[in-house]
Amino acid sequence: MSNYIVDVSQTDFQTEVLDESRKVPVVVDFWAPWCGPCKALGPILERLALAYAGRFRLAKINTDENQELAITYGVRGIPNVKAFVDAAVVNEFTGAQPEPAVRRFLEGLMPSPAEPLRVEARAARASGTVAQARELLMRAMETDPSNTAVQLDLADLEINSDGAQRARVLLHAIEPKDPQQKERLDALRAKLELAETVSDADPAALAARVTAQPSDLGARLALAQVMALREDYRAAFDQLLQIVQRDRGFRDDIGRKTMLAFFQMLGTRPEVQELVREYRGALARTLH
């Protein structure tokens, strides 16, 4: 098969579909060798994948060989076509469709004209040029006012750069389009609440207090909150775990409760799941 079409199984679904969908839309064709309509739709999808030359990726999944994936994604009839963007299903259809209908389906998946600005803004933020990142995101919002991903990125940036009021206005106006965006919205609301809680905290002073007095659990808690706001979650979890180990009853079990709240705030983002699993295990061992 070409670079635009790939056979996928349970083993490589994460990398070939979910991870790739963060770069380009991935259209998943759930099919089976015995399915007549699949034989009609499959060539149309493959032909269009070649014609679109990388604007989307076609992943073909044989449901006979990958029943667990079919069950996980609620495939009740085939052919079933699901479109993934940012690791979430954003659209789908079941049954053979004529080529014009498939083209309309695909056109609805193409990246927003704001997406290049959003990508550039992420790079600017990663390099520490926050003002440039904000300007790029504002331009992206002007280009595509309905782009929820851009709005979420801008709210996240504002939270991390002392723009709590601007972030609150943005988050209040956002209407998520899919479960993953809803999850990120909830996480950002929790992050905003955290930012307002520790707005005046001095991380260097807190770290010095913890070093001088390891039993100062209040300082450990405040330091954990600051580290979480800075997205240094490992450092935050280490402090919270220390609180649980030293005094389970401190402030009504605040160490454990805060760890659980941070786990929920991180949601199902793939890049943090290994860390979450590590500290869930550490917390369980400490408790039991």
Secondary structure as the mmCIF struct_conf table of DSSP 4:
data_model
#
loop_
_struct_conf.conf_type_id
_struct_conf.id
_struct_conf.beg_label_comp_id
_struct_conf.beg_label_asym_id
_struct_conf.beg_label_seq_id
_struct_conf.end_label_comp_id
_struct_conf.end_label_asym_id
_struct_conf.end_label_seq_id
TURN_TY1_P TURN_TY1_P1 ASN A 3 TYR A 4
STRN STRN1 ILE A 5 ASP A 7
TURN_TY1_P TURN_TY1_P2 GLN A 10 ASP A 12
HELX_RH_AL_P HELX_RH_AL_P1 PHE A 13 PHE A 13
HELX_RH_PI_P HELX_RH_PI_P1 GLN A 14 ASP A 19
HELX_RH_3T_P HELX_RH_3T_P1 GLU A 20 ARG A 22
TURN_TY1_P TURN_TY1_P3 LYS A 23 LYS A 23
BEND BEND1 VAL A 24 VAL A 24
STRN STRN2 VAL A 26 TRP A 31
TURN_TY1_P TURN_TY1_P4 PRO A 33 TRP A 34
HELX_RH_AL_P HELX_RH_AL_P2 GLY A 36 TYR A 52
TURN_TY1_P TURN_TY1_P5 ALA A 53 GLY A 54
BEND BEND2 ARG A 55 PHE A 56
STRN STRN3 ARG A 57 ASN A 62
TURN_TY1_P TURN_TY1_P6 THR A 63 GLU A 65
HELX_RH_AL_P HELX_RH_AL_P3 GLN A 67 THR A 72
TURN_TY1_P TURN_TY1_P7 TYR A 73 GLY A 74
BEND BEND3 GLY A 77 PRO A 79
STRN STRN4 ASN A 80 VAL A 85
TURN_TY1_P TURN_TY1_P8 ASP A 86 ALA A 87
STRN STRN5 ALA A 88 THR A 94
BEND BEND4 GLY A 95 GLY A 95
HELX_RH_AL_P HELX_RH_AL_P4 GLU A 99 GLU A 107
TURN_TY1_P TURN_TY1_P9 GLY A 108 LEU A 109
BEND BEND5 MET A 110 MET A 110
HELX_LH_PP_P HELX_LH_PP_P1 PRO A 111 SER A 112
TURN_TY1_P TURN_TY1_P10 PRO A 113 ALA A 114
HELX_RH_AL_P HELX_RH_AL_P5 GLU A 115 ALA A 126
TURN_TY1_P TURN_TY1_P11 SER A 127 GLY A 128
HELX_RH_AL_P HELX_RH_AL_P6 VAL A 130 THR A 143
TURN_TY1_P TURN_TY1_P12 PRO A 145 SER A 146
HELX_RH_AL_P HELX_RH_AL_P7 THR A 148 ILE A 159
TURN_TY1_P TURN_TY1_P13 ASN A 160 ASP A 162
HELX_RH_AL_P HELX_RH_AL_P8 ALA A 164 ALA A 173
BEND BEND6 LYS A 177 ASP A 178
HELX_RH_AL_P HELX_RH_AL_P9 PRO A 179 THR A 197
BEND BEND7 VAL A 198 VAL A 198
TURN_TY1_P TURN_TY1_P14 SER A 199 ASP A 200
HELX_RH_AL_P HELX_RH_AL_P10 PRO A 203 ALA A 212
TURN_TY1_P TURN_TY1_P15 PRO A 214 SER A 215
HELX_RH_AL_P HELX_RH_AL_P11 LEU A 217 LEU A 229
TURN_TY1_P TURN_TY1_P16 ARG A 230 GLU A 231
HELX_RH_AL_P HELX_RH_AL_P12 TYR A 233 ARG A 246
TURN_TY1_P TURN_TY1_P17 ARG A 248 ASP A 253
HELX_RH_AL_P HELX_RH_AL_P13 ILE A 254 LEU A 266
TURN_TY1_P TURN_TY1_P18 GLY A 267 THR A 268
HELX_RH_AL_P HELX_RH_AL_P14 PRO A 270 LEU A 287
#
